[in-house]
């Protein structure tokens, strides 16, 4: 450590100090120094938005990562795929899973749960809208049989009017496809922007 201090003091005394002592009383030195300082301040002022954006980007990522974690805790990707597969295969959904959709959509409506990064928010909005469309279809078309905690799609039509049931099933498949597609897009953007 002493070697470094000796080296710095030698450089200062031998090279820098004589130059500054000669320039100290020189008016040109002060003009150039003032212009350099003003140029530096002007440069900082000109690019202040970019500098602020650069420093705040890490806080944006942190905020949006927390939002994603919150939504992922409510409805993880694997759980969403399981629910959609069950809807596709059995045309049914358990009460607990239906409640996950409700909680997810309620949380989405809260302003504090919006992403700051616009591209992520746009993809999330698209996903939430497709999930809402599926949920609205389920409200109209799904019913409980007996005292079960399972909702089934139009159970009376399945045997009484198979043609109409098939039409409703095709409509359900479209909603499922839209939810899957929008979630994949949303997840891809999350991966690109937040590296999660």
C-alpha positions in Angstrom: 0.0 0.0 0.0 2.9 2.4 0.8 4.4 1.7 -2.6 1.2 2.9 -4.3 1.1 6.1 -2.2 4.8 6.7 -3.0 4.2 6.2 -6.7 1.2 8.6 -6.8 3.1 11.3 -4.8 6.1 10.9 -7.2 3.9 11.3 -10.2 2.1 14.3 -8.7 5.3 16.1 -7.6 7.3 15.2 -10.7 4.8 15.6 -13.5 1.5 17.1 -12.7 2.3 19.7 -10.0 4.8 21.7 -12.2 2.2 21.8 -15.1 -0.6 23.0 -12.8 1.6 25.6 -11.0 2.6 27.1 -14.4 -1.0 27.2 -15.6 -2.5 28.4 -12.3 -2.1 32.1 -13.1 -2.6 31.6 -16.9 -6.0 33.0 -18.1 -6.1 30.5 -21.0 -6.0 27.6 -18.5 -9.1 29.0 -16.7 -11.0 29.6 -20.0 -10.4 26.1 -21.2 -11.2 24.6 -17.8 -14.4 26.6 -17.6 -15.5 25.6 -21.2 -14.7 22.0 -20.5 -16.7 22.0 -17.3 -19.7 23.8 -19.0 -19.5 21.4 -21.9 -19.6 18.4 -19.5 -22.6 19.9 -17.6 -24.4 20.6 -20.9 -23.8 17.1 -22.1 -25.1 15.7 -18.8 -28.2 17.9 -19.0 -28.8 16.9 -22.7 -28.7 13.2 -21.9 -30.3 13.4 -18.5 -33.4 11.4 -19.6 -31.3 8.7 -21.0 -29.1 8.6 -17.9 -32.1 8.5 -15.6 -33.7 5.8 -17.8 -30.5 3.8 -17.6 -30.4 3.9 -13.9 -34.1 3.4 -13.4 -34.2 0.3 -15.7 -33.0 -1.9 -13.0 -35.8 -0.7 -10.7 -38.3 -1.3 -13.5 -37.2 -4.9 -13.9 -37.3 -5.4 -10.2 -40.9 -4.0 -10.0 -42.1 -6.0 -12.9 -40.4 -9.2 -11.6 -42.3 -8.8 -8.4 -45.6 -8.4 -10.2 -44.9 -11.5 -12.3 -44.0 -13.5 -9.2 -47.3 -12.5 -7.6 -49.4 -13.6 -10.7 -47.3 -16.8 -11.0 -48.1 -17.7 -7.4 -51.8 -17.4 -8.2 -51.9 -19.3 -11.4 -48.6 -21.0 -12.3 -47.9 -22.0 -15.9 -48.2 -25.7 -15.1 -51.5 -25.3 -13.3 -52.9 -23.2 -16.1 -52.0 -26.0 -18.6 -53.6 -28.6 -16.4 -56.8 -26.6 -16.1 -56.9 -26.0 -19.8 -56.2 -29.7 -20.6 -59.0 -30.7 -18.2 -61.4 -28.3 -19.9 -60.4 -29.7 -23.3 -60.7 -33.4 -22.3 -63.6 -33.5 -19.8 -65.2 -30.1 -20.4 -65.1 -29.6 -16.7 -63.3 -27.5 -14.1 -63.0 -27.9 -10.4 -64.3 -25.1 -8.1 -60.8 -24.5 -6.7 -59.4 -23.9 -10.2 -62.3 -21.7 -11.2 -61.6 -19.6 -8.2 -57.9 -19.2 -9.3 -59.2 -17.6 -12.5 -61.4 -15.2 -10.5 -58.5 -14.3 -8.1 -56.1 -13.8 -11.1 -58.6 -11.5 -12.9 -59.3 -9.5 -9.7 -55.6 -8.9 -9.1 -55.2 -7.9 -12.7 -57.8 -5.2 -12.3 -55.8 -3.5 -9.5 -53.7 -0.6 -10.7 -50.8 -1.6 -8.4 -50.5 -4.9 -10.3 -49.8 -3.3 -13.6 -46.4 -3.8 -15.3 -44.3 -0.7 -15.9 -42.7 -2.1 -19.1 -45.3 -1.4 -21.7 -44.6 -4.4 -23.9 -45.1 -6.7 -20.9 -48.3 -4.9 -19.9 -49.7 -5.2 -23.4 -49.1 -8.9 -23.5 -50.5 -9.4 -20.0 -53.6 -7.4 -20.9 -54.2 -9.6 -23.9 -53.8 -12.7 -21.8 -56.1 -11.4 -19.1 -58.7 -10.5 -21.8 -58.7 -14.0 -23.3 -58.9 -15.5 -19.8 -61.9 -13.2 -19.1 -63.6 -14.3 -22.3 -63.1 -18.0 -21.3 -64.4 -17.3 -17.8 -67.5 -15.5 -19.2 -68.2 -18.5 -21.5 -67.9 -20.8 -18.4 -70.3 -18.6 -16.4 -72.9 -19.1 -19.1 -72.2 -22.7 -20.1 -70.9 -24.5 -17.0 -73.1 -26.0 -14.2 -72.7 -28.0 -11.1 -74.1 -31.6 -11.1 -75.4 -32.7 -7.7 -73.3 -31.5 -4.8 -70.1 -31.8 -6.6 -67.3 -29.2 -6.6 -66.9 -29.7 -10.3 -68.5 -27.6 -13.0 -69.5 -29.3 -16.3 -70.3 -27.8 -19.6 -74.0 -27.9 -20.4 -74.5 -31.5 -19.0 -78.2 -31.7 -20.2 -77.1 -31.0 -23.8 -74.5 -33.7 -23.9 -77.2 -36.4 -24.3 -80.3 -34.5 -25.3 -78.8 -32.4 -28.1 -75.4 -33.7 -29.2 -75.2 -31.4 -32.2 -75.6 -28.2 -30.1 -73.2 -29.6 -27.5 -70.6 -30.1 -30.2 -71.0 -26.5 -31.3 -70.5 -25.3 -27.7 -67.5 -27.6 -27.3 -66.0 -26.1 -30.5 -66.6 -22.7 -29.0 -64.8 -23.8 -25.8 -61.9 -25.0 -27.9 -61.5 -21.6 -29.5 -61.4 -19.9 -26.1 -58.9 -22.5 -24.8 -56.7 -22.0 -27.9 -56.8 -18.2 -27.5 -55.8 -18.4 -23.8 -52.9 -20.8 -24.6 -51.7 -18.6 -27.4 -51.9 -15.3 -25.4 -50.2 -16.9 -22.4 -47.3 -18.2 -24.5 -46.8 -14.7 -26.0 -47.0 -13.1 -22.5 -44.5 -15.7 -21.1 -42.1 -15.2 -24.0 -42.0 -11.5 -23.4 -41.5 -12.0 -19.7 -38.6 -14.3 -20.5 -37.1 -11.7 -22.9 -37.5 -8.6 -20.7 -37.2 -9.9 -17.2 -35.0 -13.0 -17.8 -37.3 -15.2 -15.7 
